[in-house]
Amino acid sequence: MARKDDVLTMGRDQIAALQLEGIKKTVICCYENVPFYKRSFDEAGFDPYGVKSLDDLRKAPFVTKQDLRDNYPYGMLAVPMEDVREIHMSSGTTGVATVGAYTDHDLDFWGDCFARGISYAGCGRGDVCQICYGYGLFTGGLGAHYGSLASGATTIPISAGNTERQIRVLREMGSTILCCTPSYAMHIADTAIAMGLDPVRDFNLKVGIHGAEAFSDGFRAQLEQKFGYKVLDVYGLTETMGPGVAVECLEQDGLHIAEDHFYCEIVDPETGEPLPDGEWGELVVTTLDREASPVVRYRTRDITRIVPGTCACGRTHRRIDRLHGRTDDMLIIRGVNVFPSQIENVMREFDQVSSWYQIELTTSNSLDVVTLKAEVDPRFDFDSTGAIDQLQKSIQARLKTALSVGVRVRLVEPMSISRSEGKAKRVIDLRG
């Protein structure tokens, strides 16, 4: 096993050997300790003892969120309950929650994975990390917390909410790292500006590590302009560990996968067949050394791709691109597949609108209708009816060209769309 400080620059052959070793141990552990895996492997004709290459993993069946829900709460545990030190759960807003359990080992490598993201930003000991993700069953807060501690940074576990207090702490405590959802970071910036502050001048932030929801390059650029810092994306989910599965470096050219802990595939969402590097598809993750809740070929539903080539930073771990969307967030409008991120990217082409929007889905005469409700920029004259009408028509025309489907646009006044302290609710489905 390579030293921790060498693992990020290992040769590809070394990484492949390390991953194959982890896959062999994981599939055997799952088969021998988790009844679900024994049953599913046997039904698929997959021999966990016969894995000889990374390609052999493709013979294993996929695991879905529904499989985890069906085995709630402890059916997927691979260790005795007395070895479990911590439990997290997904929100369960669309069904039964999924459970993630952690041994001491699991917590250690989780912290190390998030700490890598802090080091990718050139930060660590001597920095002050303000964590505004929610603490509790959600993995965001404690995942960032463990990572901050492991990095050597001073940690402020403020959690989400009470935005004016967040701003006061940012000013008075000299926070240099901000960890929260990108939408909440934007809310902090906008609130600070409304209070008469200049986040660039009045804060000491170097970097924002923002995940838990997709955001566009335009949104990133606005955040960086308002705070005067670098915005790095972080990826993770309860089912595989939490935030830290992959993190951007300062090159902002894809998220480095922690390949010594996770094996990632990109598959066609429809056929499940593997796709080559560079092609967009669904991310599938296998854990390599998770003890309590290992997963084999977990279908994340997240749409991304493996970024071809190596990163200019010199790290050799493969990168995934920033999320394009989710298969279960995809909107099918009159037979056309549309991702919310596509609408957001078009909206970012217009300086007259702000970062705050919602997509409303309704029906009219049995047809789906998509309405983009977007706030105008505070500097834009909302009272100028002619200008608003013209801007709405311009955005609608651009959306029609980009998406090949009509989207209604309704511009609204600044601060009229509700803010969130956690994940922003971008899609409102009002269809019956």
N, C-alpha and C positions, 0 to 999 in steps of 0.2 A: 504494500500500500504506500502510495506517495505521501510525502509530507504535505500538510495542509497548505503551505505557502507555494508548493510546486504544482498542485493539482489543476490550477487554472491555466497552466501553460503546457500541459502534457501533450505529447504527440497523439495523433488520431488513432494510431494502432494501440497505444497504451489505454486511451479512453475506451476503445471498443472492447479490449480485454477486460477492463474493469467492469464495464456494463454487462458483458456476458456472464462474468462471475456473479454479479448481483442478480441478474435475471434467473440464473439457475437456482440460486438459493431461494429467491422469492417464489417461483412457481412451485417448488417442492414444499416450501413452508405453507403456502396457501392450500395445496392439495392435501397435506397431512393434518392441517389444523382447522380448516374452515370448511364445513360440510357443503356450503354453496359451491365452492370451487371444485371440490371433489366431484360433485354431481355434474357441474357444467363442463368440466374437463372431460369426464367420461363420456358425456353425451356428444361432445364435439370430436371425440376420438383423439384428444390431445394428450400426449405422454409427457408429463413434466420431467421425467427422468431421462428423456431422450433429446433434450435441447443441446445441440452442439454448436449452433451459430446464432447470431442475432436474427437472421432471417427465420429461424425456426419459431420464433415468438409469434410470427404471423399465423401460425396454425392454432394458436390459442383463441378461444372465443372472446368477444368483447364483453365488458361489464358496463352497465348503464346506471344512471341515477336511480331508476326504478328498482333495479336489483338491490341496491343499497337500502332503499326505502322498504322493500319487501322483507329485509332482514333486520329491521329496526327492533330494538335498539342495539343488541350486542351480537347479532348473528354473524357479523363479519370479523369479529375479534380473532386474532391469531395467537394471542397470548392469554394466560390466566388473568382474571380480573385483578388479582392482587399486584400484578406487574404494571397495571395502568396507573399513571400519575395524573393525567389530565384528560378531559373530554371537551370537545367542541362540537357544535352542531350548525348546520345550515339553517337559514331562516325558516324553511318549511312553508313559505307563503303560497307555494303552488302545490302543496301536498305534504305528506309526512316528511319530517326533517331527516337529513342524512347525518350520521354520527362519525366523527373522527376521534380516535383514541390515540394516546401518546404514552410511550414509555419514557424513562429518563433519557435513553439514547435518542429517541425521536425528538424530544424537546431540544436536546443539544444540537442536533444537526439542523433543526428548524431555525434556531437562533443563528447558527453559522451561515445558513443560506441567505437570510435577510441581511446579516452583517456584510456579506459580500457586496450587496447593493450599496451600502453606505461607503464601503471602500472604493467601489467603482466611481463614486462621486468625489473621491479624493478626501473623504471625511473619516473621522474616527475619534481617537482620544484627543481631547481638547475642544471638541465640538459639543453643541447642546442640541439635543434631538427632542422636538416637541411633537408628541404623538396625539393626534386628534381623531384617529380611527376609534370606533366604539370598542370598549372592552367588554368582556363577558363571553357568551357562547360564540359570537362572531369571531373569526380568526384574525381579523385585521389588527385590532389593538394589541393583543398579546404577541402576535407574530412580530410586529414592528418593535414591541417592547423587548422581546428576547434578542432580536437582532441588534438593537441599540446597545443593550448591555454587553453583548458579545463583541461589539465593535470597539468598546472602550469609551464611547461617548457618554456624556451626562444626559440622563433620561428624564424627561418631564412627562409623566403619564396623565395628561389632562383629559383625555377622552374627548368625545364629540359634544357639541352644544355650547351654549353661553358664549356666543361669538365675541361680544365685547370683552369678555374676560380673556378669551384666546388672544385678542389683539393686545390687551394690556400685558399679558405674559410674554408675547413675542417682543414687545418693546423693552420691558423691564428685565427680562431674564436673558436677553441676548441670544435667543434661539437661532441656530444656524441651519438646522435641518427641520423641514416641516413634513410630517407624514399624515396624510388624510386622503379622502377621495378628491379627485380633481374638481368636481363640482363644488365641494365644500371649500376648497382652497380659493376658488373664484369668489365664493360668497364672502370669505374672510377679506379678500382684497377689496371687493366692492364696498363692504361695510366700512372698512378702514378709510377708504377714499371719501365715503359719505360723511365720515366723522371729521373730515378735514385733514387727514394724515396722508403722507406720501409713503407707501410701503417700501419703495426703493431707498428713500432717505432715512425713514424712521425705524426700519427693521434691519437686522443683520443677516438675513437669510442668504445662504449659499446655494441651497438645493432643495427641491421638493420631490419627495418620493411618493408618487400618487398612483393608486391602483383601485381595484374593486369595481371599476366601470370603464368602459371604452371611452376614449376621447380623441378628437381629431388633431391633426397637426396645427390647424388654425387655432383651436382652443389652447393647445400647448403654447403657441406663440403669444397669445394674449396673456396667459398666466406669466410667462417669462418677462413680458414687457411691464406688467403691473408690479411684479415683485422684484424684478431685476435679478433673478436667480435662474438656475438650470432646472428643468423639469424632467425627471426620469420616471419611466413607466415600470411598474412591478406587477408580476403575474403570479397567481396562485389560487387555489380553491380548497375548500374544506376537505373534499374527497381525496385529495392527494397530499395535503399537508397544511396549506395556507399560503400567505404571501411569501415569495422567495423562491418559488419554483424557477422563475426566470426574472432577471432584472436588467434594465438598460445600463450602459456605461455612458461616460460623457461624450462619446462619439454619436450617441442617439441614432444608432444604425441597427436596431433590433435588440431584443432582450436575450442576454446570455442565459442559456439553460444550465442549471446546476447538474451537469451530466454525470457526475459521480454519484448522484442520488436519484436521478430520474432518466428514464429512456422515453424519448418522444417520437411519435410517428405522425405523419399527416396522411389522412385517408380521404377518399371520395365519400362525402356524406351520404350519397345514395347507395353506392355499391359496397362500401367498406374496403375497397381495394387501395393499396398504398400508392401515394403520389410522389413523384420525384421532387428533390429540392427545388424551390422556386415557385412551385405551383400551390395555389390556395386550396385549402381543404379543412377538414375537421381535425383538431388536435386530439391525439390519443396518448395517454400517459401511463407508464408502468413504473411503480416505485422499485428501487433497487435495494434499499436497506431499511425500509420502514418496518418496525417490529409489530406494533399493535394493530394497525389498520392498513396492511399492504393492499395494493390494487394492481391487477394485471389487465392491461389494455383497457383502461377506463376512457370511455367516450365523453369528452368534456363538453361537447356541443359548441366549442369556441372555434371560430374560423380564423385561421392564420396560415402561415407558410414557413418553411425553413429558409432563412435568408442565405443565398448562395455565397460562397467565399468566406474568407476570414476577416475578422474585425481589425481595424487599424490600431486598436488598443494593444494588440498582441496576444490577447487571451484566445485560447483555442477551442473553448466550448462553443458548440453550435448555437445559433440564435434563431428565435422565432420573431416574426414580424409583429408589430403592434396589431391588436385584434381588429379584424374587419367587421366582426359582429358575432352573433350566435345563431346556430341553426334554429333554435327555438324562439329567437327574437325576430327572425325573418318574416317580413310581411308579404303575403301573396295578394297582390292587388290586380284584379282582372287578369290573372294568369301570369303576372310579371313578379319576379322575386325582387323585393326591395329590402335593404337593410337600413335601419335608422342612421347608421354612420354615413351612408351615401347621401342622405338628405342633409345631414349636418355639414358634410364637406362642401356641398353646393352653397349652403347658407353662409359659410365662412368666406365666400368670394365677395360678399357684400359688406362693406365697412359700416353701412348704415344700420345694421342689426347687431345686437349684442350676442353674448354666449348663451343666453337663456331661451329655451324653446321647449315645446311639447308637440307631440304628434298625436292627433285625435283621429280615431277610426270610428266612422259611423256608416249607416246604410241609407240609400235613397233609391226608391224603386227597385229594391232587391239587389242593388249594386253597391259595392264597397266604395266609400268616399274617404280620402285621406286629406286632413287639414293640418297644415303646419302653422302653429301659433307661435309667433316669435316676438320677442321684445325689441323695440328699436333702441339704438344707441342713445344714451342721454343727450348727446350733442345734436341729435337729429330733431327737426321741428315736427313733433307729432301732430301739432294743430294744423299743419298745412295739408288739407285733405287731398289736393291735387298731387302733392309730392308723395304722400302715402299710397295713393291709388297707383301711381306710376311705378313705385318701388315694388308693390305687391305683384304687379303684372310682370315686371322684369324678373323677379325671383321665380314666379310660376313658369315663365317661358324657359328659364335655365333649367329648372327641375324637369320639365317635360323633355328637354333635349337629353339630359343626363340619365334619366330613369326610364324613358319611353312609356311613361304613364303620367296622367294628370294629377297634380297635387294642388289643392287650394291653399292659398296663403292668407293668413289673417295677422296683421301686425298689431301689436298691443303696446301700451305704455310701459316705460321702464319700471321694474320692480313689481309688476302685476302678476307674474307667474311665481307660485310658491317655491321657496327655497327648501333644501333638504340638508340636514346635518350629516347624512350618510350618503347612500347611493341616490342619485337623481332619478326621478320617475319621468322618463322621456316619452313613453308611449301610454296613451290613455285609450283603452278599447271600450267604446260605448255601443258596440254592436250587440244586438239582442241575442 
